Amino acid sequence: MMNVQRTPVHVNSDLNWMHHNWELRELLAPQRRRGVRGAAYWVAYRMVMAVLGPYLDKLQEYLGVNVRAVDAVSRRVDEDRAAELSVIEAVRSDVIDFAFHVDERANG
């Protein structure tokens, strides 16, 4: 029996990274700090987001679509690979049966 173990594409470490790092606002948000420095970081963040917010929203949407598309393609690749291995196993079984039948006819 053919036993080829391959890691499915949809559990690839790069895809996993994409799933965990596509949220831009969460990635860009400043850490919570107290005092004047914390307030300054928060004000700067709010000012930058006021200017770049619409652009980042579009970029966020684009990244989300890309992540979903790559995920769908990777699952399709995995399905096709499983179907291909199934067909290969069926052909292999048929060839073995044929060889057995030819051997019986040749010997008997």
C-alpha positions in Angstrom: 0.0 0.0 0.0 1.3 3.4 -0.9 1.6 5.5 2.3 2.8 8.9 1.5 2.6 11.3 4.5 2.6 14.9 3.5 1.7 17.9 5.6 -1.5 19.4 4.2 -1.0 22.8 2.6 -3.7 24.5 4.7 -1.7 23.9 7.9 1.5 25.5 6.5 3.3 27.7 9.0 3.2 30.7 6.6 -0.6 30.4 6.3 -0.8 30.1 10.0 1.2 33.4 10.3 -1.1 35.1 7.9 -4.2 34.1 9.9 -2.7 35.5 13.1 -1.2 38.7 11.7 -3.6 40.2 9.2 -5.4 42.4 11.8 -3.7 45.8 11.3 -5.4 47.9 13.9 -4.6 45.4 16.6 -1.0 45.2 15.3 -0.5 49.0 15.3 -2.2 49.8 18.6 0.1 51.1 21.2 0.6 49.2 24.4 -1.3 50.5 27.4 1.0 52.8 29.4 0.4 55.1 32.3 1.5 58.7 32.6 2.5 61.3 30.2 4.3 59.0 27.9 1.3 56.7 27.6 -1.0 59.6 26.9 1.4 60.9 24.2 1.5 57.5 22.5 -2.3 57.3 22.6 -2.7 60.8 21.1 -0.1 60.1 18.4 -1.8 56.8 17.6 -5.2 58.5 17.3 -3.8 61.2 15.1 -2.1 58.7 12.8 -5.3 56.6 12.6 -7.4 59.7 11.8 -5.2 60.3 8.8 -4.4 56.7 7.7 -7.6 55.0 9.0 -9.4 54.9 5.7 -6.3 53.6 3.9 -5.7 51.0 6.6 -9.4 49.9 6.4 -9.0 49.2 2.7 -5.7 47.5 3.2 -7.3 45.4 6.0 -10.1 44.4 3.6 -7.6 43.5 1.0 -5.6 41.4 3.4 -8.7 39.6 4.6 -9.7 38.7 1.0 -6.2 37.5 0.3 -6.1 35.3 3.5 -9.5 33.8 2.6 -8.4 33.2 -1.0 -5.2 31.6 -0.1 -7.0 29.4 2.5 -9.5 28.3 -0.1 -6.8 27.5 -2.7 -4.8 25.6 -0.1 -7.8 23.5 0.9 -8.5 22.7 -2.8 -4.9 21.7 -3.3 -5.2 19.3 -0.3 -8.5 17.9 -1.7 -6.9 17.4 -5.1 -3.9 15.7 -3.6 -6.1 13.3 -1.6 -8.1 12.5 -4.8 -4.9 11.9 -6.8 -3.5 9.6 -4.1 -6.8 7.7 -4.1 -6.7 7.2 -7.9 -3.0 6.1 -7.8 -3.9 3.6 -5.1 -6.8 2.2 -7.2 -4.6 2.0 -10.3 -1.9 0.3 -8.3 -4.4 -2.3 -7.0 -5.7 -2.9 -10.5 -2.2 -3.5 -11.9 -1.4 -5.9 -9.1 -4.7 -7.8 -9.8 -3.9 -7.8 -13.5 -0.3 -9.1 -12.8 -1.7 -11.9 -10.6 -4.2 -12.8 -13.3 -1.5 -12.9 -16.0 0.7 -15.0 -13.8 -2.2 -17.5 -13.1 -2.9 -17.8 -16.9 0.8 -18.2 -17.7 1.3 -21.0 -15.0 -2.0 -22.8 -15.5 
